Amino acid sequence: MKQEKLGEEAIGEALVGLDGWTRSGDGVAIEKSYRFKSFREAFGFMTEAALAAEKFNHHPEWFNVYNRVDVRLTNHDAGGLTELDFKLAAAMDKAAALRTKS
C-alpha cells in the first residue's frame, strides 16, 4: 500500500514526539545518530531494528562504525516523509533504549 507524503504540520507534530531525531538538510528525511557501549550492542540494535523494518516493509538507510549507527529515514516512493518513517523511528528508539542506558 502506497504511503502518502506528510505535510509540514504533520511532520512537525511527529518530530515533537521523537527524541533526538532531526530533519535532514534536504527536508525529505529524518536522521539520528545512536551511540552504544560496544559494537556488539550496536549490532544487536541493528538486528532488532531490521526485524521492525521488515515488519513495516520500510527499510532504513544506515551506516555503522564500531559503536555508532547513523540512521536516515525517508520514503522514496512517496518522495518524502510518511507515517512509516515515524513508526520505524519509534521502533528504533525502543530497540535502542535498553542498549544505550548506562
C-alpha positions in Angstrom: 0.0 0.0 0.0 1.4 3.3 -1.0 2.0 5.8 1.8 1.0 9.4 1.5 3.7 12.1 1.9 3.1 14.1 5.1 2.6 17.8 5.2 4.8 20.2 7.1 2.4 20.5 10.1 2.1 16.7 10.5 5.9 16.3 10.2 6.5 19.0 12.9 4.0 17.3 15.2 5.5 13.9 14.7 9.1 15.1 15.3 8.0 16.6 18.7 7.2 13.0 19.8 10.7 11.7 19.0 13.8 12.3 21.0 17.0 13.2 19.1 15.6 12.9 15.6 16.1 15.9 13.3 15.0 16.9 9.9 17.6 16.3 7.2 19.2 19.3 5.4 17.2 18.5 2.2 14.0 18.2 4.2 12.9 14.8 2.9 14.2 12.6 5.7 14.7 12.4 9.5 18.0 11.4 10.9 19.5 10.3 14.2 22.9 9.1 15.4 22.9 6.4 18.0 25.9 5.6 20.2 26.3 2.3 22.1 28.7 0.9 24.6 30.2 -1.5 22.1 30.0 -2.9 18.6 28.0 -5.9 20.0 25.3 -3.5 21.4 25.2 -1.6 18.1 24.9 -4.8 16.1 22.1 -6.0 18.4 20.3 -2.8 17.9 20.6 -3.1 14.1 19.3 -6.7 14.2 16.2 -5.7 16.2 15.7 -2.6 14.0 15.9 -4.8 10.9 13.1 -7.0 12.2 10.9 -3.9 12.8 11.8 -2.7 9.3 10.8 -6.0 7.8 7.5 -5.9 9.7 6.7 -2.5 8.3 8.2 -3.3 4.9 10.1 0.0 5.2 13.9 0.0 5.3 16.4 2.5 6.7 19.4 4.0 5.2 22.1 3.4 7.8 25.8 3.5 8.4 27.7 1.7 11.2 31.2 2.1 12.5 32.0 0.3 15.8 29.5 1.6 18.4 27.8 4.3 16.3 24.8 3.8 14.0 23.7 6.7 11.8 20.1 6.4 10.5 18.3 8.2 7.8 14.6 7.5 7.2 12.6 8.6 4.2 10.0 7.1 1.8 11.5 7.1 -1.7 8.2 6.1 -3.3 6.3 9.0 -1.7 9.2 11.4 -2.3 9.5 12.4 1.4 8.3 11.6 4.9 5.3 9.3 5.7 3.8 7.8 8.8 6.0 4.8 8.3 9.2 6.8 8.8 7.9 7.9 12.3 6.7 4.5 13.2 10.0 3.0 12.3 11.9 5.8 14.2 9.8 5.0 17.3 10.6 1.3 17.0 14.3 2.0 16.6 14.2 4.2 19.7 12.6 1.3 21.6 15.2 -1.1 20.3 18.0 1.3 21.4 16.6 2.1 24.8 17.9 -0.8 26.7 21.3 -0.7 24.9 22.1 2.9 25.5 21.4 3.1 29.2 24.4 3.3 31.5 
